[in-house]
Amino acid sequence: MPKKESFVKGRIKGMGYAIKGAWMLLKNEASIQVQAVIAVLITAAGFYFNISATEWILQTMTIALVMSIEGLNTAIEEMADFIHPDQNPKIGYIKDVAAGAVFFAAVAAVIVACFIYIPKFQNLVITL
């Protein structure tokens, strides 16, 4: 019977796979690249406007939500294309539903950004 790897080794190995997957997404997927650029810009805005700890938490969670769901959408699309490479209404439905999940997350992200940054921009304009 083969020796079972330790819990810690298994978690480290799993983290390696996760980092590899994140890198593959960033390297190969335009949608994730766009989201990453937006995340960097929003993070820079957070430093510029000195947002509160609560705002940082909301912003970080929102960025993570959008990028995570975008990654899952990519995985679903890749799997669907692998299983059924030809155009198929059911596969199209599955891909559209996955894209819809990204849309919900993106709308939530825009709402959070508006709550955080509209008052900051208003204050900036007032002080100018």
N, C-alpha and C positions, 0 to 999 in steps of 0.2 A: 504494500500500500504506500503511495507517495506521501512524503511528509507535507503536512498542511502548513502554508506560510502563516506567519504571525499576523495578528490583527493590525499592528502598526505597519508592517511591510505591505499588507494589502491596501491600507489607506494611502500610503505613500505612492504605491503603484497606481492606484485610482486617481490620485491627484495629478500624477504625470499624464495620464490619459486625458484628464480634464484640461490641463494646460495645453496639451497638444491640440485638442479639439478647439479651444479658444483661439489658438494661433492660426489653425487652419481656417476658421471663420474669418478672422481679421485679414488674412492673406488672400483669400479666394472669393469672398462674398461682398459684392458692391453694397448691398443693403446694410451689412454690418459695418463696413467702412464708413458709410455716411453717418450711421448712428454713433460710431466712435468719434468722428469729427465733431458732431453736435455735442457729444458728451464732454469733449475737451473744451469746446467754446463755452458751454454752460458752466463747467468747472472754473474756467478762467473768470467768468462773470461773477461767480460766487466769491472768489478771492477779491476781485475788484470792488464789489459792493459790500464786502465783509458781512455776508449773510450769517444769520444766527445758527446755533447748533441744531435747532429743530429744523430750520430750512435746509441745512446740510444733510440731515437725515432723510428728509422728504426727497430732496434732489437725488441723493445717492440711491435710495431705494427705487425711485422712478427710472433712473438710468439703468439700473440693474434689471428692473422689470422689462423695460423695452428691449434691451439687448438680449436678455434670456429668451423672451418670447420670439424675438427675431431669429435666434439660433434654433429654437424648436421648430419654427416655421420652415427654416432651411432644411432641417433634418427630415421633416415630413415631406417636403417637396422632393428631396433627393430619393427618399424611400419610395414614394409614389411613382416617380419616374423609373426607378429600378424595377419595381414590381410590374408596372404596366407602361412601357415606353411609348406606346401609341396613344393618340388622343382618345380619352374615354370620359363620358359624362360623370361617372362616379368619382374617378380620380380628380377631375376638374372641380367637383363639389368639395372634395376633401381639401384640395389645395386652396380653394377660395375661403373655406371656413378657417383654415390655419392663418391665412392672410388677414382675415377679419379679426382674429385674436390680436395680431400685431396692431391693427388699426385701433382697437379699444385701448391698448396700452399706450399707443402714441397720443391719442386724444387725452388720456389721463395725464401724460407727461406735459402736454401743452397747457393743460389747466393748472397743474402744479407750478409750472414755470410762470404762468400769468400771475398767480397768487404771490409768488416770490418776487418777481421782477417788475411788474407794473408799478407798484408803489416806489420801488427804488428809482425807476426812470422818472416818475413824476417828481420825486424829491430832487433828482439831478437837474431837471428842467427848471424847477422853482429856484434852485440855488444859482443857476446861470443867470 
